Amino acid sequence: MKIISWNVNGIRAVERRGDLDRFLQKYAPDVLLLQETKVKADQLSEYLKDHPEYHQFYNSAEQPGYAGTAIWLKKKLDKIPVFLTDMPDFLDREGRITRVDFDDIAILSIYFPNGGKSESAWQEKLVFYDAFLNYVNALRAQGKKVIWGGDVNCAHEEIDLARPQENEHHIGFLPEERAWLDKVIAADWVDIFRSKYPEKVMYSWWHVISRARERNVGWRIDYFFVDTKLFSKVRKIEYLNEQMGSDHCPVSLEIESS
């Protein structure tokens, strides 16, 4: 099974420019996790809501043009998908979680908060982090094979961003965020890319205005995680740096589904 996660930073723009169609033709993921879709149901084109090859499900933010996640699942998989949103005891007004279950597999597309707008936004980010970890731990305890991916909005270690010293006091690389990722790994969730490539420098987001992508001055803030027991099922993971259309590049995971 090929699962690709991509923060598209506006799915209608990516479709309009043709980047989304070119991406699908080139990579043809079985499951596509999308973040920052920035779209309401009544704004979806036929391509985005009735694709001939994919089941498509969206969780949109209440605020127009903001956040939102989605999952597309290939119809040819011949699975009966169950789509879900939200976490127990957590009111998600920003469409940050979309989940698909089939058989005993649960796949989640997550757009974690940035937390940089205000002190309250920062505190809400930390609350979301902890609520999410409790959520996926509970799914695992229920016997689900959990795969989660998306924009975590944090670079974990110094290797995960081009200029760590300059950003050590900036949102996205603060000690509290990085400590949460330590907690995730301590709870037996595997950062697949870093586990396979401990010393490989790779980024997934670049600042657009400063043309940082051309200079590869980036951050690795997009991830795939699985339980340690599933890690042996992973066949391949790569960042698709050549794919344009967003300030993020997609992350591609190939994993045995049985």
C-alpha positions in Angstrom: 0.0 0.0 0.0 1.3 3.4 -0.9 0.2 6.2 1.4 1.2 9.8 0.6 0.7 12.8 2.9 0.8 16.3 1.6 0.1 19.7 3.1 -1.3 21.4 -0.1 -1.8 24.9 1.4 -5.1 25.3 -0.5 -6.4 22.4 -2.5 -8.4 24.5 -4.9 -5.3 26.4 -6.0 -3.3 23.2 -6.4 -6.1 21.7 -8.5 -6.5 24.9 -10.6 -2.8 25.0 -11.5 -2.8 21.4 -12.5 -0.3 20.3 -9.9 -2.7 17.9 -8.2 -3.6 16.1 -11.3 0.0 15.8 -12.4 0.9 14.5 -8.9 -1.9 11.8 -9.0 -0.8 10.7 -12.5 2.8 10.4 -11.4 2.5 8.8 -8.0 -1.0 7.2 -7.9 -1.2 6.7 -4.1 -3.6 4.2 -2.7 -4.3 6.5 0.2 -3.8 10.3 0.0 -3.7 12.3 3.2 -4.2 16.0 2.7 -3.7 18.9 5.1 -4.5 22.6 5.0 -7.2 22.0 2.3 -8.8 25.4 3.1 -12.1 24.5 1.5 -15.8 24.1 2.4 -18.0 21.4 0.9 -19.9 23.8 -1.3 -16.6 25.0 -2.8 -15.5 21.6 -4.1 -15.3 21.0 -7.8 -16.4 17.8 -9.4 -12.8 16.7 -9.5 -12.4 17.3 -5.8 -15.6 15.6 -4.7 -16.4 12.9 -7.3 -13.1 11.6 -8.6 -13.5 8.5 -10.7 -10.6 6.7 -9.0 -11.0 7.8 -5.3 -13.4 7.9 -2.4 -13.0 11.4 -1.0 -13.7 12.7 2.5 -13.1 16.1 3.9 -13.1 17.6 7.4 -13.3 21.4 6.9 -12.7 24.2 9.4 -15.6 26.4 10.5 -13.6 29.4 9.4 -13.6 29.8 5.6 -10.2 29.5 3.9 -8.5 28.0 6.9 -6.9 24.7 8.0 -8.9 21.5 7.1 -7.9 17.9 6.3 -9.0 15.2 3.9 -8.4 11.6 2.9 -8.7 10.1 -0.5 -8.9 6.3 -0.8 -8.5 4.4 -4.1 -11.7 2.7 -5.1 -9.8 -0.2 -6.6 -8.6 -1.3 -3.1 -12.1 -2.9 -2.8 -12.2 -2.0 0.8 -15.3 -0.7 2.6 -14.0 2.6 4.2 -15.3 4.1 7.3 -14.5 7.8 7.6 -14.3 9.6 10.9 -13.3 12.9 12.3 -12.5 14.5 15.7 -11.1 13.1 19.0 -13.1 12.1 22.0 -13.6 15.0 24.4 -12.0 17.4 22.0 -14.0 20.0 20.0 -12.2 20.3 16.6 -13.6 23.4 14.9 -10.6 23.6 12.5 -10.9 20.3 10.7 -7.5 19.1 11.9 -8.2 15.3 12.0 -9.5 13.0 9.3 -9.5 9.2 9.7 -10.3 6.2 7.6 -10.7 2.7 8.9 -10.8 -0.5 6.9 -10.3 -4.0 8.3 -8.2 -3.5 11.4 -6.2 -0.5 10.0 -6.8 3.1 11.0 -5.0 5.8 8.9 -5.1 9.4 10.1 -4.4 12.7 8.3 -3.4 15.3 10.9 -2.8 19.1 10.6 -1.3 20.1 14.0 -1.7 23.7 15.1 1.1 26.1 14.5 0.6 27.9 17.8 2.4 31.1 16.8 -0.5 33.6 16.7 -0.8 34.3 20.4 -0.1 32.9 23.9 -3.5 31.2 23.8 -2.8 29.6 20.4 0.4 28.3 21.9 -1.3 26.7 24.8 -4.0 25.3 22.5 -1.2 23.6 20.5 0.1 21.9 23.6 -3.3 20.7 24.5 -3.9 19.4 21.0 -0.6 17.5 21.1 -1.4 15.7 24.4 -5.0 15.0 23.4 -3.8 13.5 20.1 -1.2 11.2 21.7 -3.8 9.9 24.1 -6.1 9.3 21.2 -3.8 7.3 19.1 -2.6 5.4 22.1 -6.2 4.4 22.8 -6.7 3.3 19.2 -3.7 1.1 19.4 -5.0 -0.3 22.7 -8.2 -1.2 20.9 -6.2 -3.4 18.5 -6.0 -1.0 15.6 -3.0 -0.9 13.3 -2.5 2.8 13.4 -0.7 4.8 10.7 -0.7 8.6 11.2 0.8 11.3 9.0 0.7 14.9 8.3 2.1 18.3 9.2 3.2 18.1 12.8 4.4 21.8 12.8 7.6 20.9 14.7 11.1 20.0 13.7 12.3 17.4 16.2 16.0 17.5 16.2 18.7 19.9 14.9 19.2 17.8 11.8 15.5 18.5 10.9 16.0 22.2 10.1 18.7 24.1 8.2 19.3 26.7 10.9 18.7 25.3 14.3 20.7 27.9 16.3 18.8 30.8 14.7 15.4 29.1 15.5 15.9 27.7 19.0 13.5 30.3 20.4 11.0 30.2 17.6 7.7 28.4 17.3 8.2 25.0 15.6 11.5 24.3 17.4 10.8 25.2 21.0 11.8 22.8 23.8 8.1 22.0 24.7 7.3 20.9 21.2 10.4 18.8 20.8 9.8 17.2 24.2 6.3 16.2 23.0 7.9 14.3 20.1 10.3 12.7 22.5 7.2 11.5 24.4 5.6 10.2 21.2 8.7 8.1 20.5 8.9 7.0 24.1 5.4 5.7 23.7 6.6 3.3 21.0 5.6 5.4 18.0 8.3 5.4 15.3 9.3 8.4 13.2 9.7 6.3 10.1 12.0 8.4 8.1 14.4 9.3 10.9 14.5 5.7 12.1 15.4 4.5 8.6 17.8 7.4 7.9 19.3 8.6 11.2 21.8 11.0 9.6 20.0 12.0 6.4 19.2 15.7 5.9 15.8 16.1 4.4 13.2 19.0 4.5 9.5 19.2 3.8 8.7 22.9 4.2 10.3 26.1 3.0 9.5 29.7 3.5 8.0 31.0 0.3 8.7 34.7 0.5 12.5 34.3 1.1 12.7 31.7 -1.8 14.1 29.3 0.7 13.2 26.2 -1.4 15.7 27.3 -4.1 18.4 27.3 -1.5 17.0 24.3 0.4 16.8 26.2 3.7 14.0 24.2 5.1 12.4 22.3 7.9 11.3 18.7 8.2 7.9 19.1 9.9 5.9 16.6 7.9 6.0 13.0 9.2 4.7 9.5 9.1 4.5 7.5 12.4 3.6 3.8 13.1 3.7 1.6 16.1 7.0 -0.1 16.7 5.3 -3.5 15.9 4.3 -2.2 12.4 7.7 -0.7 11.6 8.9 -4.0 10.1 6.1 -3.7 7.6 7.5 -0.5 6.1 9.1 -1.0 2.7 10.0 2.6 1.7 9.6 6.2 2.7 10.7 9.3 0.8 10.1 13.0 0.6 9.0 14.0 -2.9 11.0 17.2 -3.0 10.5 17.7 -6.8 6.7 17.9 -6.4 5.7 21.6 -6.7 2.4 23.2 -5.9 2.7 24.0 -2.2 5.3 25.3 0.3 5.4 21.7 1.6 6.4 18.7 -0.4 4.6 15.3 -0.1 5.9 12.4 2.0 5.4 8.9 0.5 5.2 5.7 2.5 5.0 2.2 1.2 3.9 -0.4 3.8 2.5 -3.9 3.8 -1.2 -3.7 4.5 -1.6 -7.3 5.9 
